[in-house]
Amino acid sequence: MTETPAMERPLPQIVDRQTWQTEIDVLRVKEKAHTRAGDALAAERRRLPMVEVDPQTPLVGADGPVPLIDIFDGRSQLVAYYQMWHAGRVAAQQCEGCTFSTAHINELSYLHSRDVSYATLCQGPYDESSRYRDFMGWTVPWYSVPEEAVDRLVAGRHFGILVSYLRDDDRVYETYWTTGRGNEVMAPSYGLLDLTVYGRQEFWEDSPEGWPQRWDARGGQFRLDGRPTAQWSRIRAGRDDDLGVSPDHGPAHRH
């Protein structure tokens, strides 16, 4: 992608520091109200009812079948991201949105300190998807959801959802779920971009006339030169993206 030369980029108005700080102070009042509104929503979320889930619902991990309750790893709560998987397709054709979300999840100790476990539950065969995890260098707990467990866990929804669970002794409950923009809590890149003058640079954003907007919101914002954006740093590092599938589905880089 060609960068816009700095001299051709539109710029905000230039003012003195006192004027600039006054404008920020006005915005800060709105930001704090937004934060408090988020706190109020979180309080409502904590008061939602819950629905029971079969704790023995089978998943597949590195050592084979494992029941849902075991992936709590002894903790009382679990946050799970349900990653889409395109079975039989090469790495370049895997879900760009799920790659974007999962690529941001690394440090789990703060969740663990609150008695919360985290896991990725991936659609499709474990062997394929775990190779993708290894190619990407992800370290979060990883399981696949076999076909017989999809309806029991996803229940008419689609993969790409973020779900919260609660364990009470040997019983498991689903307490909350979200998808779409609700998944943005996983990805601090978006939060940081929202702090910049040009924002996310996506077509839907309300930006001043002439501001750079080059990404759509249908997956293109998470892809670069034919594959999920985060894959390129792994390719440059010489990692093998062979998932053990037919290359007929698209290009693969093997090293």
Backbone bond lengths (Angstrom), bond angles and torsions (degrees), N, CA, C in turn:
res aa  C-N    CA-C-N  psi(-1)  N-CA   C-N-CA  omega(-1)  CA-C   N-CA-C  phi
1 M - - - 1.457 - - 1.524 108.97 -
2 T 1.325 116.45 133.75 1.444 121.62 -177.89 1.522 110.50 -81.12
3 E 1.310 115.95 129.26 1.454 120.27 178.38 1.526 109.70 -77.86
4 T 1.325 116.07 141.67 1.458 120.28 174.34 1.519 108.71 -74.44
5 P 1.349 118.24 125.03 1.466 119.09 178.92 1.523 110.71 -55.52
6 A 1.332 116.20 143.17 1.458 120.61 -176.06 1.521 111.92 -55.39
7 M 1.345 117.75 -38.58 1.456 119.79 -176.56 1.522 112.06 -68.17
8 E 1.340 118.52 -18.43 1.449 121.83 -179.56 1.521 112.43 -96.79
9 R 1.293 117.60 -7.34 1.461 120.55 -179.14 1.519 110.39 -76.09
10 P 1.335 116.76 139.18 1.462 118.71 174.07 1.524 109.64 -69.18
11 L 1.307 116.61 147.04 1.454 121.47 -176.44 1.523 110.45 -124.47
12 P 1.338 117.35 148.09 1.460 119.70 171.99 1.531 110.33 -64.36
13 Q 1.312 115.03 163.69 1.451 120.57 175.55 1.525 110.24 -62.08
14 I 1.313 116.67 140.56 1.460 121.78 178.47 1.525 108.70 -97.32
15 V 1.339 115.98 126.22 1.470 121.64 -178.63 1.528 108.74 -133.49
16 D 1.313 117.19 174.60 1.465 120.72 175.05 1.526 109.49 -76.41
17 R 1.320 115.91 162.50 1.471 120.54 -173.28 1.526 112.41 -61.33
18 Q 1.316 119.26 -38.18 1.459 120.62 -178.50 1.528 111.09 -64.59
19 T 1.335 116.43 -42.92 1.464 120.18 177.52 1.518 110.72 -63.24
20 W 1.323 115.12 -42.49 1.479 121.29 179.44 1.525 110.75 -61.13
21 Q 1.341 117.31 -45.35 1.459 120.98 -178.79 1.531 111.01 -66.48
22 T 1.321 117.09 -35.16 1.460 120.36 177.30 1.522 110.78 -61.87
23 E 1.331 116.52 -42.18 1.468 120.53 177.98 1.529 110.87 -63.82
24 I 1.324 116.76 -40.92 1.469 120.12 178.44 1.523 110.49 -65.24
25 D 1.322 117.10 -39.30 1.457 120.14 179.84 1.525 111.54 -61.60
26 V 1.317 116.72 -38.55 1.466 120.63 176.77 1.528 110.15 -64.67
27 L 1.331 116.41 -44.45 1.463 120.57 179.23 1.520 111.42 -65.35
28 R 1.346 116.77 -35.12 1.463 120.57 -176.68 1.521 111.60 -61.16
29 V 1.322 117.35 -35.14 1.465 120.80 177.66 1.529 109.47 -60.26
30 K 1.329 116.96 -42.24 1.465 121.38 179.54 1.527 110.63 -69.93
31 E 1.336 116.54 -37.79 1.469 120.11 178.21 1.528 110.97 -62.57
32 K 1.317 116.49 -41.66 1.460 119.52 179.88 1.524 111.21 -67.19
33 A 1.327 116.52 -36.80 1.464 119.48 176.45 1.530 110.07 -64.52
34 H 1.322 116.23 -39.53 1.471 121.30 177.12 1.532 110.68 -62.09
35 T 1.331 116.23 -42.83 1.464 120.61 178.57 1.521 110.95 -62.77
36 R 1.329 116.54 -44.68 1.467 120.05 179.93 1.527 111.18 -65.34
37 A 1.343 116.75 -34.64 1.469 119.46 176.39 1.527 109.97 -64.92
38 G 1.338 116.59 -38.18 1.460 120.04 176.01 1.513 111.93 -65.05
39 D 1.328 116.94 -38.52 1.467 120.90 176.81 1.534 110.67 -61.80
40 A 1.335 115.35 -40.02 1.466 119.40 -179.39 1.525 110.88 -67.03
41 L 1.331 116.80 -38.69 1.463 120.04 176.51 1.529 110.73 -64.53
42 A 1.321 116.67 -41.46 1.460 119.94 178.28 1.522 110.92 -61.73
43 A 1.328 116.77 -37.24 1.463 120.39 177.44 1.523 110.75 -63.89
44 E 1.333 117.07 -40.25 1.468 120.26 175.94 1.524 110.91 -65.19
45 R 1.311 115.95 -38.77 1.473 120.66 -179.92 1.527 110.17 -61.12
46 R 1.329 116.53 -38.16 1.470 120.23 -179.44 1.522 112.01 -70.28
47 R 1.313 117.33 -14.47 1.464 121.21 -179.33 1.531 112.97 -103.96
48 L 1.308 117.59 7.20 1.461 120.39 177.48 1.531 110.66 -67.15
49 P 1.325 117.62 152.53 1.472 119.70 168.94 1.524 109.31 -72.11
50 M 1.306 117.83 -179.35 1.465 120.89 -179.82 1.517 109.63 -139.66
51 V 1.347 115.20 166.15 1.456 120.84 -178.59 1.527 108.47 -125.86
52 E 1.324 116.69 139.83 1.462 120.25 -176.73 1.526 110.90 -77.33
53 V 1.317 114.42 144.11 1.461 123.27 178.89 1.525 107.84 -125.94
54 D 1.315 116.79 143.30 1.462 120.77 179.12 1.527 109.79 -62.38
55 P 1.324 119.00 115.62 1.464 121.04 -176.96 1.525 113.40 -68.48
56 Q 1.329 115.89 -18.22 1.469 120.15 -179.89 1.524 112.66 -94.13
57 T 1.329 117.71 10.30 1.461 120.49 177.20 1.519 109.11 -53.70
58 P 1.347 117.45 125.87 1.474 119.46 -172.68 1.529 113.24 -79.04
59 L 1.316 114.89 136.65 1.454 123.58 170.45 1.523 107.55 -123.77
60 V 1.314 117.08 173.24 1.463 120.84 178.15 1.518 108.61 -126.20
61 G 1.334 115.93 125.84 1.456 121.72 177.75 1.513 111.29 -120.08
62 A 1.304 116.56 -166.66 1.466 121.26 -177.41 1.514 112.77 -60.66
63 D 1.330 116.98 -30.03 1.463 121.17 -178.97 1.514 113.04 -101.80
64 G 1.350 116.64 14.85 1.452 120.02 178.65 1.511 112.88 103.95
65 P 1.336 117.14 -157.15 1.473 120.90 -177.39 1.518 112.57 -60.87
66 V 1.325 115.14 142.61 1.460 121.34 178.97 1.523 107.50 -149.76
67 P 1.342 118.97 135.83 1.464 120.43 179.44 1.526 111.69 -75.10
68 L 1.317 115.42 153.23 1.464 121.55 -179.75 1.523 112.11 -50.61
69 I 1.306 118.41 -43.19 1.460 120.47 -174.38 1.528 112.07 -62.92
70 D 1.321 117.62 -27.03 1.461 120.10 -178.30 1.522 112.70 -71.96
71 I 1.342 117.44 -25.24 1.458 117.45 -176.81 1.529 111.96 -80.07
72 F 1.343 116.68 -2.59 1.462 119.18 167.99 1.523 110.29 -66.77
73 D 1.338 116.22 -19.54 1.464 122.32 178.17 1.525 111.51 56.36
74 G 1.349 114.84 37.02 1.457 120.58 176.46 1.515 114.66 85.65
75 R 1.339 117.82 -4.91 1.466 120.76 179.82 1.528 110.02 -89.99
76 S 1.317 115.86 166.68 1.462 120.01 -175.14 1.521 113.30 -88.81
77 Q 1.345 117.09 -17.15 1.457 119.94 -178.49 1.519 110.38 -130.52
78 L 1.323 114.73 158.28 1.458 121.56 -179.02 1.522 108.71 -145.92
79 V 1.323 116.03 132.99 1.461 121.98 168.67 1.525 106.63 -110.51
80 A 1.329 116.21 126.77 1.456 120.94 -177.81 1.522 110.29 -125.68
81 Y 1.320 115.46 133.86 1.460 120.32 172.89 1.522 108.31 -104.33
82 Y 1.328 116.05 126.38 1.455 122.05 -179.03 1.528 109.41 -92.76
83 Q 1.316 115.39 100.66 1.460 121.32 -174.34 1.526 111.40 -84.81
84 M 1.340 115.24 130.19 1.468 119.59 175.07 1.519 109.94 -66.02
85 W 1.327 114.75 150.26 1.466 119.48 176.61 1.516 109.45 -143.10
86 H 1.327 116.11 132.20 1.456 121.60 177.37 1.526 107.36 -100.93
87 A 1.329 115.59 93.90 1.464 121.26 -174.31 1.521 110.77 -59.04
88 G 1.335 115.95 136.49 1.445 121.72 176.56 1.512 114.67 82.32
89 R 1.335 117.29 -0.13 1.460 119.57 -179.67 1.526 110.92 -102.78
90 V 1.316 115.62 154.58 1.462 120.74 -178.33 1.523 110.47 -74.67
91 A 1.311 115.58 170.80 1.467 121.14 -174.94 1.527 112.23 -58.09
92 A 1.325 117.11 -40.33 1.466 120.56 -177.13 1.515 112.33 -61.47
93 Q 1.334 117.51 -21.58 1.459 121.34 -176.79 1.529 112.81 -102.64
94 Q 1.310 117.89 9.76 1.457 119.81 177.21 1.528 110.81 -79.49
95 C 1.322 116.29 166.96 1.459 121.94 -169.58 1.530 112.12 -63.32
96 E 1.330 114.69 119.17 1.457 120.12 -179.15 1.528 112.53 -70.70
97 G 1.346 117.02 -35.30 1.456 119.97 -180.00 1.512 112.05 -69.01
98 C 1.334 116.38 -44.35 1.470 119.89 178.34 1.517 110.93 -66.49
99 T 1.339 116.85 -36.40 1.457 119.84 176.40 1.518 110.29 -62.68
100 F 1.331 116.85 -43.05 1.465 121.75 177.16 1.518 110.73 -57.94
101 S 1.335 117.03 -48.04 1.464 120.40 -177.31 1.520 111.64 -65.92
102 T 1.326 117.09 -51.73 1.460 121.08 -174.22 1.523 112.03 -67.75
103 A 1.338 117.36 -30.92 1.461 120.46 -178.06 1.527 112.72 -61.97
104 H 1.327 117.50 -20.08 1.462 120.58 -178.82 1.533 113.11 -86.90
105 I 1.332 117.85 -13.54 1.466 120.56 -173.43 1.523 109.64 -91.76
106 N 1.312 116.42 118.51 1.457 119.52 -177.84 1.525 111.37 -140.94
107 E 1.321 117.60 -62.63 1.465 121.70 -175.23 1.529 110.59 -83.19
108 L 1.343 115.78 116.06 1.458 120.67 -176.51 1.530 113.33 -106.83
109 S 1.320 117.59 -1.89 1.467 119.06 -172.68 1.524 112.49 -64.05
110 Y 1.331 117.56 -31.23 1.459 119.13 -179.83 1.522 111.31 -71.45
111 L 1.336 116.43 -35.61 1.465 119.50 173.01 1.521 109.89 -64.90
112 H 1.316 116.45 -45.90 1.460 120.72 -178.39 1.522 111.64 -60.21
113 S 1.332 117.44 -35.14 1.466 120.33 -178.87 1.522 111.96 -67.72
114 R 1.351 115.93 -16.49 1.463 121.30 176.17 1.523 111.58 -103.77
115 D 1.336 117.03 17.37 1.461 122.35 177.72 1.535 111.60 67.61
116 V 1.342 115.81 34.69 1.470 121.53 -178.86 1.525 108.96 -122.40
117 S 1.326 116.70 127.88 1.458 122.08 172.45 1.530 109.37 -96.73
118 Y 1.322 115.01 163.63 1.463 120.88 178.25 1.517 108.13 -135.99
119 A 1.358 116.54 143.89 1.460 120.79 176.76 1.515 109.85 -153.49
120 T 1.318 115.57 150.26 1.455 122.05 169.73 1.523 107.59 -97.34
121 L 1.334 116.11 126.19 1.465 122.09 176.18 1.516 107.03 -109.92
122 C 1.316 116.31 107.21 1.458 120.96 -170.81 1.517 111.62 -99.35
123 Q 1.299 114.55 138.50 1.451 122.00 174.85 1.528 108.98 -68.66
124 G 1.332 117.67 144.21 1.463 120.25 172.24 1.512 114.32 91.79
125 P 1.345 116.38 -172.37 1.468 122.11 -173.02 1.525 112.74 -66.15
126 Y 1.326 115.66 137.82 1.463 119.75 -179.76 1.527 111.84 -64.23
127 D 1.333 117.54 -41.24 1.465 119.88 -175.65 1.523 111.65 -59.32
128 E 1.325 117.29 -44.41 1.465 120.88 179.77 1.521 111.00 -66.48
129 S 1.330 115.75 -52.58 1.458 119.26 -172.66 1.523 112.02 -68.10
130 S 1.339 117.41 -32.80 1.462 119.15 179.33 1.534 110.72 -70.37
131 R 1.333 116.79 -29.83 1.466 118.99 173.22 1.526 110.47 -64.96
132 Y 1.318 115.91 -37.40 1.462 120.18 176.96 1.522 110.15 -64.63
133 R 1.332 116.65 -44.65 1.464 120.98 176.37 1.522 110.51 -55.66
134 D 1.332 116.84 -44.48 1.460 120.44 -178.31 1.531 110.94 -67.41
135 F 1.337 117.04 -41.02 1.458 121.28 177.28 1.527 110.76 -59.39
136 M 1.334 116.08 -41.63 1.456 120.51 -179.15 1.536 112.48 -77.46
137 G 1.333 117.31 -15.91 1.455 120.45 179.44 1.511 113.71 78.42
138 W 1.320 116.84 23.17 1.461 120.53 -179.99 1.522 110.25 -78.45
139 T 1.321 115.80 145.38 1.465 120.23 -175.65 1.523 112.97 -118.66
140 V 1.336 118.07 -1.53 1.469 119.15 -179.11 1.525 110.03 -69.13
141 P 1.337 117.78 153.13 1.464 120.49 175.91 1.526 110.58 -54.03
142 W 1.339 116.29 136.30 1.461 122.14 -170.34 1.527 109.89 -132.51
143 Y 1.320 116.07 127.75 1.460 121.80 178.62 1.527 108.52 -138.31
144 S 1.320 115.73 154.87 1.457 119.22 172.52 1.525 108.99 -106.89
145 V 1.330 114.44 153.40 1.457 121.41 179.86 1.523 107.93 -103.35
146 P 1.333 118.85 107.49 1.460 120.17 179.40 1.523 111.21 -65.38
147 E 1.299 116.47 158.97 1.464 121.76 -173.92 1.525 112.07 -55.02
148 E 1.333 116.80 -38.10 1.468 119.65 -176.88 1.528 112.84 -70.63
149 A 1.331 117.03 -12.09 1.461 120.04 -179.43 1.525 113.21 -102.95
150 V 1.341 117.20 -10.00 1.460 120.01 -174.25 1.523 111.58 -59.47
151 D 1.336 117.33 -51.87 1.466 119.95 -177.62 1.517 111.95 -63.64
152 R 1.310 117.40 -32.10 1.461 120.91 -177.71 1.528 111.96 -71.95
153 L 1.325 116.64 -26.58 1.459 120.09 -177.51 1.524 113.08 -106.21
154 V 1.314 115.89 -43.17 1.468 119.96 -175.06 1.523 110.97 -85.72
155 A 1.330 117.45 -31.55 1.467 123.43 170.55 1.528 113.64 50.80
156 G 1.344 116.41 57.20 1.457 120.52 175.21 1.514 114.95 83.93
157 R 1.322 117.76 -4.67 1.460 121.08 175.82 1.520 108.96 -88.13
158 H 1.290 117.60 -167.56 1.459 120.82 177.90 1.516 108.76 -126.00
159 F 1.329 116.09 159.02 1.458 119.46 175.43 1.528 108.97 -66.29
160 G 1.337 114.69 152.22 1.449 120.21 -169.72 1.519 109.92 107.02
161 I 1.344 115.59 18.42 1.464 120.14 179.41 1.529 109.87 -106.69
162 L 1.322 114.49 154.81 1.461 123.12 177.06 1.524 106.57 -114.92
163 V 1.333 116.50 124.47 1.469 121.18 -170.02 1.528 110.38 -128.12
164 S 1.338 115.32 140.52 1.468 121.47 174.90 1.533 109.61 -110.63
165 Y 1.327 115.70 137.37 1.456 122.39 -179.83 1.524 110.57 -125.77
166 L 1.319 114.71 155.84 1.464 122.61 174.82 1.518 108.19 -128.70
167 R 1.335 116.42 134.48 1.470 121.60 176.44 1.521 109.01 -107.74
168 D 1.313 115.89 129.73 1.460 122.05 175.59 1.520 106.98 -123.08
169 D 1.335 115.95 98.58 1.472 122.19 -172.24 1.526 109.04 56.72
170 D 1.339 117.80 -115.09 1.460 119.81 -176.59 1.528 112.73 -102.41
171 R 1.328 116.65 18.28 1.460 120.67 178.44 1.531 109.44 -116.28
172 V 1.335 115.39 147.68 1.466 121.18 -176.99 1.523 109.13 -126.18
173 Y 1.341 115.38 139.97 1.458 121.59 -178.67 1.527 109.99 -131.31
174 E 1.319 115.76 143.57 1.461 120.87 171.02 1.527 107.01 -91.84
175 T 1.337 116.41 126.57 1.461 120.64 -175.21 1.520 113.78 -108.15
176 Y 1.334 117.83 -22.79 1.464 120.76 -177.10 1.520 109.18 -164.90
177 W 1.336 115.86 151.83 1.463 120.01 169.74 1.521 109.53 -151.64
178 T 1.321 115.60 156.81 1.460 121.19 176.69 1.525 108.41 -152.16
179 T 1.325 116.22 171.34 1.460 121.38 178.29 1.522 107.82 -158.34
180 G 1.332 116.37 -174.33 1.457 120.43 179.83 1.522 111.09 57.14
181 R 1.323 116.61 -129.92 1.458 119.90 -178.81 1.519 112.16 -68.71
182 G 1.331 117.55 -16.03 1.456 119.55 173.76 1.516 112.39 -61.92
183 N 1.347 116.74 -24.29 1.462 120.95 178.86 1.524 113.00 -75.75
184 E 1.319 117.71 -8.11 1.457 119.93 -176.85 1.527 112.68 -63.18
185 V 1.333 117.26 -17.89 1.470 118.94 176.94 1.521 111.26 -62.16
186 M 1.337 117.60 -19.98 1.453 121.41 179.43 1.523 112.02 -76.48
187 A 1.321 118.07 -21.05 1.462 121.54 -164.55 1.529 112.19 -120.14
188 P 1.313 118.64 91.73 1.464 119.76 179.14 1.520 114.38 -63.32
189 S 1.333 118.31 -16.34 1.466 119.31 176.74 1.520 111.07 -55.88
190 Y 1.334 116.64 -41.79 1.452 119.45 -179.96 1.526 111.00 -65.98
191 G 1.318 117.20 -42.23 1.448 120.08 178.71 1.523 112.05 -60.88
192 L 1.334 116.53 -39.74 1.461 120.27 178.21 1.527 111.03 -69.70
193 L 1.339 117.27 -40.55 1.467 119.67 177.50 1.525 111.05 -61.23
194 D 1.330 116.59 -35.32 1.465 120.10 179.41 1.530 111.94 -64.86
195 L 1.321 117.54 -17.47 1.463 121.34 178.21 1.526 112.57 -87.77
196 T 1.336 116.63 -10.98 1.465 120.09 -176.30 1.520 111.00 -90.23
197 V 1.318 116.02 160.81 1.459 120.78 -175.51 1.524 112.61 -65.06
198 Y 1.337 118.38 -32.35 1.459 120.74 -178.31 1.528 112.59 -96.73
199 G 1.333 117.72 -3.09 1.455 121.16 175.02 1.513 113.80 63.79
200 R 1.302 116.48 -146.94 1.470 122.13 -178.43 1.523 112.11 -80.41
201 Q 1.303 116.46 -13.79 1.464 122.83 -179.70 1.527 111.58 60.82
202 E 1.333 115.18 37.13 1.464 121.98 177.88 1.522 109.51 -105.98
203 F 1.332 115.64 150.56 1.461 120.96 -170.36 1.529 113.65 -60.50
204 W 1.320 117.77 -30.21 1.457 120.68 -174.31 1.524 113.17 -76.60
205 E 1.344 117.30 -16.14 1.458 119.97 -173.55 1.525 112.24 -68.82
206 D 1.312 115.66 144.90 1.461 122.74 173.90 1.523 107.69 -84.92
207 S 1.322 116.32 94.68 1.463 122.18 -179.02 1.523 109.63 -121.63
208 P 1.324 117.39 160.77 1.461 119.63 177.78 1.534 111.48 -61.24
209 E 1.296 116.01 157.10 1.463 122.27 178.92 1.523 110.21 -56.01
210 G 1.327 115.50 130.98 1.455 120.60 177.52 1.513 115.08 90.00
211 W 1.345 117.52 -7.92 1.473 119.93 178.42 1.534 109.34 -64.31
212 P 1.326 118.55 143.69 1.473 119.66 -179.25 1.526 111.81 -64.50
213 Q 1.309 116.91 125.46 1.467 123.81 175.28 1.521 106.62 -139.03
214 R 1.322 115.77 105.73 1.466 120.22 -171.80 1.523 114.18 -127.40
215 W 1.334 117.39 -0.06 1.460 119.81 -175.90 1.529 110.14 -116.25
216 D 1.332 116.45 140.84 1.457 119.52 172.18 1.524 109.09 -85.48
217 A 1.311 116.65 -177.52 1.466 120.92 179.90 1.522 109.93 -119.95
218 R 1.329 116.66 30.69 1.467 121.21 -178.86 1.524 111.23 -120.31
219 G 1.315 116.44 25.07 1.456 121.52 -179.89 1.511 112.92 115.40
220 G 1.328 116.44 -27.63 1.457 119.46 -179.56 1.511 113.31 -61.66
221 Q 1.336 116.85 -26.68 1.463 120.12 -179.72 1.520 112.57 -69.91
222 F 1.336 116.86 -13.36 1.465 121.13 -178.98 1.529 112.36 -111.87
223 R 1.332 118.00 7.00 1.460 121.32 -178.54 1.518 110.29 -121.93
224 L 1.323 115.86 151.34 1.451 122.42 178.18 1.525 108.63 -145.45
225 D 1.314 115.95 123.32 1.469 121.47 177.50 1.528 112.54 51.05
226 G 1.340 115.95 45.55 1.454 120.46 168.86 1.514 117.17 90.88
227 R 1.325 117.92 4.26 1.464 118.74 178.06 1.526 109.45 -153.31
228 P 1.356 117.11 161.51 1.463 118.67 176.29 1.525 111.59 -50.97
229 T 1.311 116.36 133.69 1.466 122.28 -170.69 1.525 113.21 -53.27
230 A 1.337 116.93 -42.77 1.464 120.07 -174.86 1.526 112.87 -67.68
231 Q 1.330 118.28 -12.92 1.465 119.65 179.42 1.522 112.32 -71.62
232 W 1.333 117.28 -27.73 1.460 119.14 -171.58 1.518 113.01 -63.73
233 S 1.315 118.28 -37.86 1.468 119.10 179.29 1.526 110.48 -65.75
234 R 1.324 117.16 -31.47 1.469 120.74 177.65 1.524 110.77 -71.90
235 I 1.329 116.30 -39.82 1.465 120.16 177.04 1.526 110.03 -61.97
236 R 1.334 116.46 -45.66 1.466 119.99 -179.77 1.529 111.90 -64.06
237 A 1.333 115.98 -27.91 1.468 119.80 178.45 1.524 112.27 -80.52
238 G 1.336 116.90 -2.44 1.453 121.03 176.90 1.508 115.31 86.40
239 R 1.316 117.90 15.82 1.460 120.06 179.47 1.519 110.86 -75.29
240 D 1.316 115.54 148.56 1.458 123.15 -178.47 1.522 109.63 -86.55
241 D 1.337 116.95 121.75 1.465 119.61 -179.65 1.527 112.23 -101.38
242 D 1.345 116.50 19.09 1.470 121.01 178.32 1.532 109.24 -71.45
243 L 1.337 116.20 117.74 1.461 121.18 179.24 1.522 112.16 -96.82
244 G 1.327 116.24 5.88 1.451 119.57 179.99 1.515 113.22 78.16
245 V 1.337 116.69 23.36 1.462 120.85 179.30 1.515 109.37 -114.90
246 S 1.329 115.94 170.05 1.454 121.14 -178.23 1.517 111.01 -66.30
247 P 1.329 117.56 133.03 1.484 119.90 177.95 1.519 112.24 -71.95
248 D 1.337 117.23 -4.27 1.471 119.57 -179.86 1.519 111.90 -63.19
249 H 1.333 116.94 -21.34 1.469 120.36 -177.84 1.522 111.75 -77.97
250 G 1.328 117.68 -11.41 1.457 118.09 -179.89 1.507 110.42 156.37
251 P 1.338 117.75 179.01 1.463 121.19 -175.52 1.512 112.46 -71.91
252 A 1.303 116.27 143.51 1.461 121.58 173.87 1.512 108.01 -130.06
253 H 1.312 117.16 146.75 1.461 122.83 175.58 1.523 107.73 -106.96
254 R 1.291 117.62 117.29 1.468 121.22 178.22 1.510 108.23 -117.70
255 H 1.315 115.91 136.21 1.455 120.41 -175.39 1.514 109.61 -124.26
